[in-house]
């Protein structure tokens, strides 16, 4: 299975990326408890082969994007920074959808400024806002792409029908939906992305609430001399060649552990053994 994916036919990225939500404070609110450690985590990414970072204006809010620029700007050649707009943060663990084009414009302009970029390589609509006409959100995305503010466009938490509808307005190169061994509600969407050559970016890829699943993870972790998290990430990574993993952490040791997950080879029987636990 390939270790890279070509996003939009022009950006070659390593399929093991980094999600920058967890480098913020508790409840994804405010600055991190250990600013220097967060910076060390970000600075370590290029050396670990990571050239895809996923963030959003709502992480902090604004904090994640600011830290990325502080640690990595000017960015290494080939580094792809993906961000999102359409969610608002009003307090710890509080999320509010806002897909109004006026808000999206301000969110995008803020992200460009904080990340010190002229163009966002991948801009993702964080959520579909049911209170805003679908075509208005898509027309906004198409417009900022024409302006050159955005190179590629992605969606988050969307169904196949919504992806198809969106593709009538813009080229969709990525879909970011919740997905793990346990949570596979979006399996049809993953299969659609695989068929269409669209990147699938799973968020919350660990999700260890199922007891049987946890027991089997521990069993395989012992067998492979690996951590439970490495086994869970390896399963998701090897599930599909269009899967782009973005595990996040605020600790350097944890980051280094996560980055070893793709090299952990589970057999077909072990992949099925874990899948059948859910």
C-alpha positions as CSV (number, residue, x, y, z in Angstrom):
1,X,0.0,0.0,0.0
2,X,1.3,3.4,-0.9
3,X,2.6,5.6,1.9
4,X,1.7,8.8,-0.1
5,X,-1.4,10.3,-1.6
6,X,-1.7,12.9,-4.3
7,X,-4.1,15.6,-3.1
8,X,-5.8,17.3,-6.1
9,X,-3.3,15.7,-8.5
10,X,-0.5,18.2,-7.5
11,X,0.2,17.9,-3.8
12,X,2.0,14.7,-2.8
13,X,1.6,14.2,0.9
14,X,2.6,11.5,3.3
15,X,-0.5,9.6,4.5
16,X,0.6,9.9,8.1
17,X,-0.1,13.5,9.0
18,X,-0.7,15.5,12.1
19,X,-3.9,16.9,13.6
20,X,-3.2,20.2,15.4
21,X,-6.3,20.4,17.6
22,X,-4.7,19.0,20.8
23,X,-1.9,21.5,20.9
24,X,-4.4,24.0,22.4
25,X,-5.6,24.3,26.0
26,X,-8.1,22.1,27.8
27,X,-11.4,21.8,26.1
28,X,-9.7,23.0,22.9
29,X,-9.8,26.5,24.5
30,X,-6.9,28.9,24.9
31,X,-3.2,28.3,24.9
32,X,-1.6,24.9,25.7
33,X,-0.5,24.2,29.2
34,X,3.1,23.8,28.0
35,X,3.7,26.2,25.2
36,X,7.4,25.1,24.6
37,X,6.4,21.4,24.4
38,X,3.7,22.3,21.8
39,X,6.4,24.1,19.8
40,X,8.7,21.2,20.1
41,X,6.0,18.8,18.8
42,X,5.4,21.0,15.7
43,X,9.1,21.6,15.0
44,X,9.6,17.8,15.1
45,X,7.1,17.1,12.3
46,X,9.3,17.6,9.2
47,X,12.0,15.4,10.7
48,X,9.5,12.6,11.2
49,X,8.3,12.8,7.6
50,X,5.1,14.7,8.2
51,X,4.2,17.1,5.5
52,X,0.5,17.4,6.1
53,X,-0.9,19.4,9.1
54,X,-4.6,19.7,9.7
55,X,-6.0,22.6,11.8
56,X,-8.9,25.0,12.0
57,X,-9.6,28.6,13.0
58,X,-11.8,27.3,15.9
59,X,-9.0,25.4,17.6
60,X,-8.3,27.6,20.5
61,X,-9.9,29.5,18.8
62,X,-7.0,30.8,16.6
63,X,-4.3,29.4,18.9
64,X,-3.5,26.3,16.8
65,X,-2.9,28.3,13.7
66,X,-0.7,30.8,15.5
67,X,1.4,28.1,17.0
68,X,1.9,26.4,13.7
69,X,3.2,29.6,12.1
70,X,5.4,30.3,15.2
71,X,7.0,26.9,15.0
72,X,7.3,26.3,11.3
73,X,7.2,29.5,9.3
74,X,8.8,29.8,6.8
75,X,7.4,26.4,6.0
76,X,9.6,23.6,4.7
77,X,9.3,22.9,1.0
78,X,6.3,20.6,0.4
79,X,4.6,21.2,3.7
80,X,0.8,21.3,3.3
81,X,-1.2,23.2,5.8
82,X,-4.9,22.4,5.8
83,X,-7.3,24.5,7.8
84,X,-11.1,24.7,8.2
85,X,-13.8,27.3,8.7
86,X,-17.5,27.1,9.7
87,X,-17.3,26.3,13.4
88,X,-17.3,28.9,16.1
89,X,-15.9,28.5,19.7
90,X,-17.5,30.4,22.5
91,X,-15.9,28.5,25.4
92,X,-14.3,25.2,26.4
93,X,-15.8,22.2,24.5
94,X,-18.4,24.5,22.9
95,X,-19.0,24.3,19.2
96,X,-21.5,26.3,17.1
97,X,-21.9,25.9,13.3
98,X,-21.8,29.0,11.2
99,X,-21.7,28.6,7.5
100,X,-22.8,32.1,6.7
101,X,-20.6,33.3,3.8
102,X,-19.8,36.6,5.7
103,X,-18.5,34.6,8.6
104,X,-16.6,32.2,6.3
105,X,-14.9,35.1,4.6
106,X,-13.7,36.5,7.9
107,X,-12.6,33.1,9.1
108,X,-10.6,32.4,5.9
109,X,-8.9,35.9,6.0
110,X,-8.0,35.3,9.7
111,X,-6.5,31.9,8.9
112,X,-4.4,33.3,6.1
113,X,-3.1,36.0,8.3
114,X,-2.3,33.7,11.3
115,X,-0.7,31.1,9.1
116,X,1.2,33.8,7.1
117,X,0.0,32.4,3.8
118,X,-1.3,33.9,0.6
119,X,-3.1,30.7,-0.3
120,X,-4.5,27.8,1.8
121,X,-3.5,24.5,0.2
122,X,-6.6,22.7,1.5
123,X,-9.5,24.7,2.9
124,X,-12.3,22.6,4.5
125,X,-15.8,23.5,5.3
126,X,-15.9,22.4,9.0
127,X,-19.6,21.6,8.9
128,X,-22.6,22.0,6.7
129,X,-24.8,24.7,8.2
130,X,-28.5,23.6,8.0
131,X,-29.5,27.2,8.4
132,X,-27.6,28.5,5.4
133,X,-28.6,27.5,1.8
134,X,-26.2,24.8,0.6
135,X,-25.5,26.6,-2.7
136,X,-24.5,29.8,-0.8
137,X,-21.7,27.9,1.1
138,X,-20.6,26.2,-2.1
139,X,-20.6,29.5,-4.1
140,X,-18.4,31.0,-1.4
141,X,-15.9,28.2,-1.6
142,X,-15.9,28.4,-5.4
143,X,-15.4,32.2,-5.3
144,X,-12.4,32.1,-2.9
145,X,-10.8,29.4,-5.0
146,X,-11.2,31.6,-8.1
147,X,-9.6,34.4,-6.1
148,X,-6.6,32.3,-5.4
149,X,-7.1,32.4,-1.7
150,X,-7.7,28.6,-1.6
151,X,-6.0,26.0,-3.8
152,X,-8.1,22.9,-2.9
153,X,-11.5,22.4,-1.1
154,X,-12.6,19.7,1.3
155,X,-15.7,18.9,3.4
156,X,-16.2,17.5,6.9
157,X,-19.0,15.3,8.3
158,X,-20.8,14.9,5.1
159,X,-22.8,12.2,3.4
160,X,-22.3,10.8,-0.1
161,X,-25.3,12.9,-1.3
162,X,-23.8,16.0,0.1
163,X,-20.4,15.3,-1.5
164,X,-22.1,14.7,-4.9
165,X,-24.1,17.9,-4.5
166,X,-21.0,19.9,-3.6
167,X,-19.1,18.5,-6.6
168,X,-21.7,20.3,-8.8
169,X,-20.1,23.6,-7.6
170,X,-16.4,22.8,-6.8
171,X,-13.9,19.9,-7.0
172,X,-13.9,18.2,-3.7
173,X,-10.5,16.6,-2.9
174,X,-11.0,15.5,0.7
175,X,-13.6,14.4,3.2
176,X,-13.0,14.5,6.9
177,X,-15.5,12.4,8.8
178,X,-15.3,10.7,12.2
179,X,-14.0,7.2,11.7
180,X,-12.3,4.4,13.8
181,X,-12.4,0.6,14.1
182,X,-15.4,1.1,16.4
183,X,-17.1,4.0,14.7
184,X,-17.7,3.1,11.1
185,X,-20.9,4.8,10.4
186,X,-19.3,6.6,7.4
187,X,-18.1,3.4,5.8
188,X,-20.1,4.0,2.6
189,X,-18.6,7.5,2.4
190,X,-15.1,6.0,2.7
191,X,-15.9,3.5,-0.1
192,X,-17.2,6.4,-2.3
193,X,-14.0,8.4,-1.7
194,X,-11.9,5.4,-2.5
195,X,-13.8,4.9,-5.8
196,X,-13.5,8.6,-6.7
197,X,-9.9,9.1,-5.6
198,X,-10.9,11.5,-2.8
199,X,-8.8,11.7,0.3
200,X,-10.6,10.4,3.5
201,X,-9.3,12.1,6.7
202,X,-10.6,10.3,9.8
203,X,-11.0,12.3,13.0
204,X,-11.1,10.6,16.4
205,X,-9.4,7.4,14.9
206,X,-8.8,5.8,18.3
207,X,-12.3,5.8,20.0
208,X,-11.8,3.0,22.6
209,X,-15.2,2.7,24.2
210,X,-15.9,-0.9,23.2
211,X,-14.6,-3.3,25.8
212,X,-14.1,-6.3,23.5
213,X,-12.3,-4.0,21.1
214,X,-10.0,-2.8,23.8
215,X,-9.2,-6.4,24.9
216,X,-8.4,-7.4,21.3
217,X,-6.2,-4.2,20.9
218,X,-4.3,-5.2,24.0
219,X,-3.8,-8.7,22.7
220,X,-2.4,-7.6,19.4
221,X,-0.3,-4.9,21.0
222,X,1.4,-7.5,23.1
223,X,1.8,-9.8,20.1
224,X,3.5,-7.0,18.1
225,X,5.4,-5.4,21.0
226,X,3.5,-2.2,20.3
227,X,1.2,0.2,22.1
228,X,-2.6,-0.1,21.9
229,X,-2.7,3.2,20.2
230,X,-0.2,2.1,17.5
231,X,-2.3,-0.9,16.7
232,X,-5.5,1.1,16.5
233,X,-3.8,3.7,14.2
234,X,-2.3,1.0,12.1
235,X,-5.7,-0.6,11.5
236,X,-7.2,2.7,10.2
237,X,-4.1,3.6,8.2
238,X,-4.1,0.2,6.3
239,X,-7.9,0.2,5.9
240,X,-7.7,2.1,2.6
241,X,-5.1,3.7,0.4
242,X,-7.1,7.0,0.4
243,X,-6.9,7.2,4.2
244,X,-4.9,10.2,5.5
245,X,-4.3,9.9,9.3
246,X,-4.0,13.0,11.4
247,X,-3.5,11.8,15.0
248,X,-2.9,14.7,17.3
249,X,-1.0,15.2,20.6
250,X,0.7,17.9,22.6
251,X,3.6,15.6,23.7
252,X,6.7,14.9,21.7
253,X,7.1,11.3,23.0
254,X,3.5,10.5,22.1
255,X,4.0,12.0,18.6
256,X,7.1,9.8,18.0
257,X,5.1,6.8,19.1
258,X,2.2,7.6,16.8
259,X,4.4,8.1,13.8
260,X,5.6,4.4,14.0
261,X,2.0,3.1,13.5
262,X,2.2,2.8,9.7
263,X,5.2,0.4,9.9
264,X,3.2,-2.0,12.1
265,X,1.9,-4.6,9.7
266,X,-1.3,-6.3,10.8
267,X,-2.2,-9.5,8.9
268,X,-5.5,-9.7,7.0
269,X,-6.7,-12.0,9.8
270,X,-5.7,-9.5,12.5
271,X,-7.4,-6.7,10.6
272,X,-10.7,-8.7,10.5
273,X,-10.2,-9.8,14.1
274,X,-10.2,-6.2,15.2
275,X,-13.0,-5.1,12.9
276,X,-15.3,-7.9,14.1
277,X,-15.0,-6.6,17.7
278,X,-17.2,-3.7,16.9
